[in-house]
């Protein structure tokens, strides 16, 4: 009977233990220090969607928020992953590094700051530059979803 009671099924803890007074959150538009034009907006949109779906916190305008979640894309980089010849890539890898923090909306005091979050994904090179850019953007959207999920889990503890 003891084995059944201690089977290990439990809710995983969050990285942040939010005080009870925090009930509302504003997600600020992300800054983007990369050359990937839409990346900051994609991450912002994904975060807002996740917190709207399930977080225990209500997503509100900035002036109504208890806390503000803000972040920035530090960098995005692309490297070759596999080649048909030494100078022709058939697959590339794109990586994104970002940081995020949660602050008290009234005092500006930092409640939580993540270590740098880094995500990498591979994507195939298309037959032309337009197709390759489309494939890269699809991959960047996937990375945006992953980053939003990581942050959401760390703050809201929804697994």
C-alpha positions in Angstrom: 0.0 0.0 0.0 2.9 2.4 0.8 4.3 1.8 -2.7 1.0 3.0 -4.3 0.8 6.0 -2.1 4.4 7.1 -3.1 4.3 6.3 -6.8 5.9 9.6 -7.7 2.9 11.2 -9.5 2.8 14.8 -8.5 2.8 18.3 -10.0 6.3 19.4 -10.8 7.4 22.6 -8.9 7.8 25.8 -10.8 11.1 27.7 -10.9 9.3 30.7 -9.3 7.3 30.5 -6.1 4.9 33.4 -6.7 3.5 35.2 -3.7 -0.2 34.9 -3.1 -0.9 38.6 -4.0 0.1 38.0 -7.6 -3.1 37.3 -9.6 -2.6 39.3 -12.8 0.2 39.5 -15.4 1.1 41.7 -18.3 3.3 40.4 -21.0 5.4 43.2 -22.5 6.4 43.1 -26.2 9.8 41.5 -26.4 12.9 43.4 -27.5 14.7 41.8 -30.4 18.4 42.2 -30.7 18.6 39.7 -33.6 18.4 40.2 -37.3 15.3 37.9 -37.4 12.7 40.6 -37.9 9.6 39.0 -36.4 11.1 36.8 -33.7 10.4 39.1 -30.7 6.8 39.4 -31.8 6.3 35.7 -32.3 7.6 34.9 -28.8 5.4 37.6 -27.3 2.3 36.2 -29.1 3.1 32.7 -28.0 3.6 33.7 -24.4 0.3 35.6 -24.4 -1.5 32.6 -25.9 -0.1 30.3 -23.3 -1.0 32.5 -20.3 -4.5 33.0 -21.7 -5.0 29.3 -22.0 -3.9 28.1 -18.6 -1.7 29.7 -16.0 -3.6 30.6 -12.8 -2.8 34.2 -13.6 -5.1 36.6 -15.5 -3.6 38.3 -18.5 -4.4 42.0 -18.3 -3.3 45.4 -19.6 -0.1 46.9 -18.1 -1.9 49.4 -15.8 -4.0 46.6 -14.2 -1.1 44.1 -13.7 0.4 42.9 -10.5 3.5 41.7 -12.4 5.1 42.4 -15.7 6.8 39.6 -17.7 9.4 41.0 -20.1 12.1 39.5 -22.2 14.5 40.0 -25.1 16.1 38.0 -27.9 19.8 38.3 -27.3 20.8 36.7 -30.5 19.8 34.3 -33.3 22.4 32.5 -35.4 22.5 30.1 -38.3 25.1 27.4 -39.0 25.4 24.6 -41.5 24.4 21.2 -40.3 24.9 18.8 -43.2 26.4 19.2 -46.6 26.4 17.6 -50.0 29.8 19.2 -50.6 32.0 21.2 -48.3 30.4 24.4 -49.6 26.7 23.4 -50.2 24.5 23.0 -47.1 21.4 20.8 -47.3 20.4 21.4 -43.7 21.1 24.3 -41.4 20.6 24.9 -37.7 19.2 28.0 -36.2 19.7 28.9 -32.6 18.0 31.6 -30.5 19.3 32.9 -27.1 17.0 35.0 -24.9 16.4 36.2 -21.4 13.3 36.9 -19.4 12.3 38.5 -16.1 9.3 39.0 -14.0 9.0 42.3 -12.1 6.5 43.8 -9.6 4.4 46.2 -11.7 4.1 48.8 -8.8 7.7 48.9 -7.6 9.7 47.6 -10.6 11.5 45.2 -8.2 12.7 42.0 -9.9 10.9 39.0 -8.7 12.5 36.4 -11.0 15.0 36.3 -13.8 15.9 33.3 -15.9 19.3 32.2 -16.9 19.7 32.5 -20.7 17.3 30.3 -22.6 18.8 28.7 -25.7 16.9 26.7 -28.3 18.2 25.2 -31.5 16.5 23.5 -34.4 17.5 22.2 -37.7 15.8 23.0 -41.0 16.3 21.9 -44.6 17.6 24.2 -47.3 15.2 24.9 -50.1 15.8 24.9 -53.8 15.9 28.7 -53.7 16.4 31.5 -51.2 12.6 32.2 -50.8 11.9 28.6 -49.9 14.9 28.5 -47.5 13.6 31.6 -45.8 10.1 30.1 -45.5 11.6 27.0 -43.9 13.7 29.1 -41.5 10.7 31.1 -40.5 8.7 27.9 -39.8 11.6 26.8 -37.6 11.8 30.1 -35.8 8.0 29.9 -35.1 8.6 26.4 -33.6 11.5 27.8 -31.5 9.1 30.7 -30.3 6.6 28.1 -29.2 9.3 26.2 -27.3 10.6 29.3 -25.6 7.1 30.3 -24.6 6.4 26.9 -23.2 9.6 26.8 -21.2 8.8 30.2 -19.6 5.2 29.4 -19.0 6.2 26.2 -17.2 8.8 27.9 -15.1 6.4 30.6 -13.9 3.0 29.0 -13.9 4.0 25.4 -13.3 1.5 24.0 -15.8 2.8 20.6 -17.1 
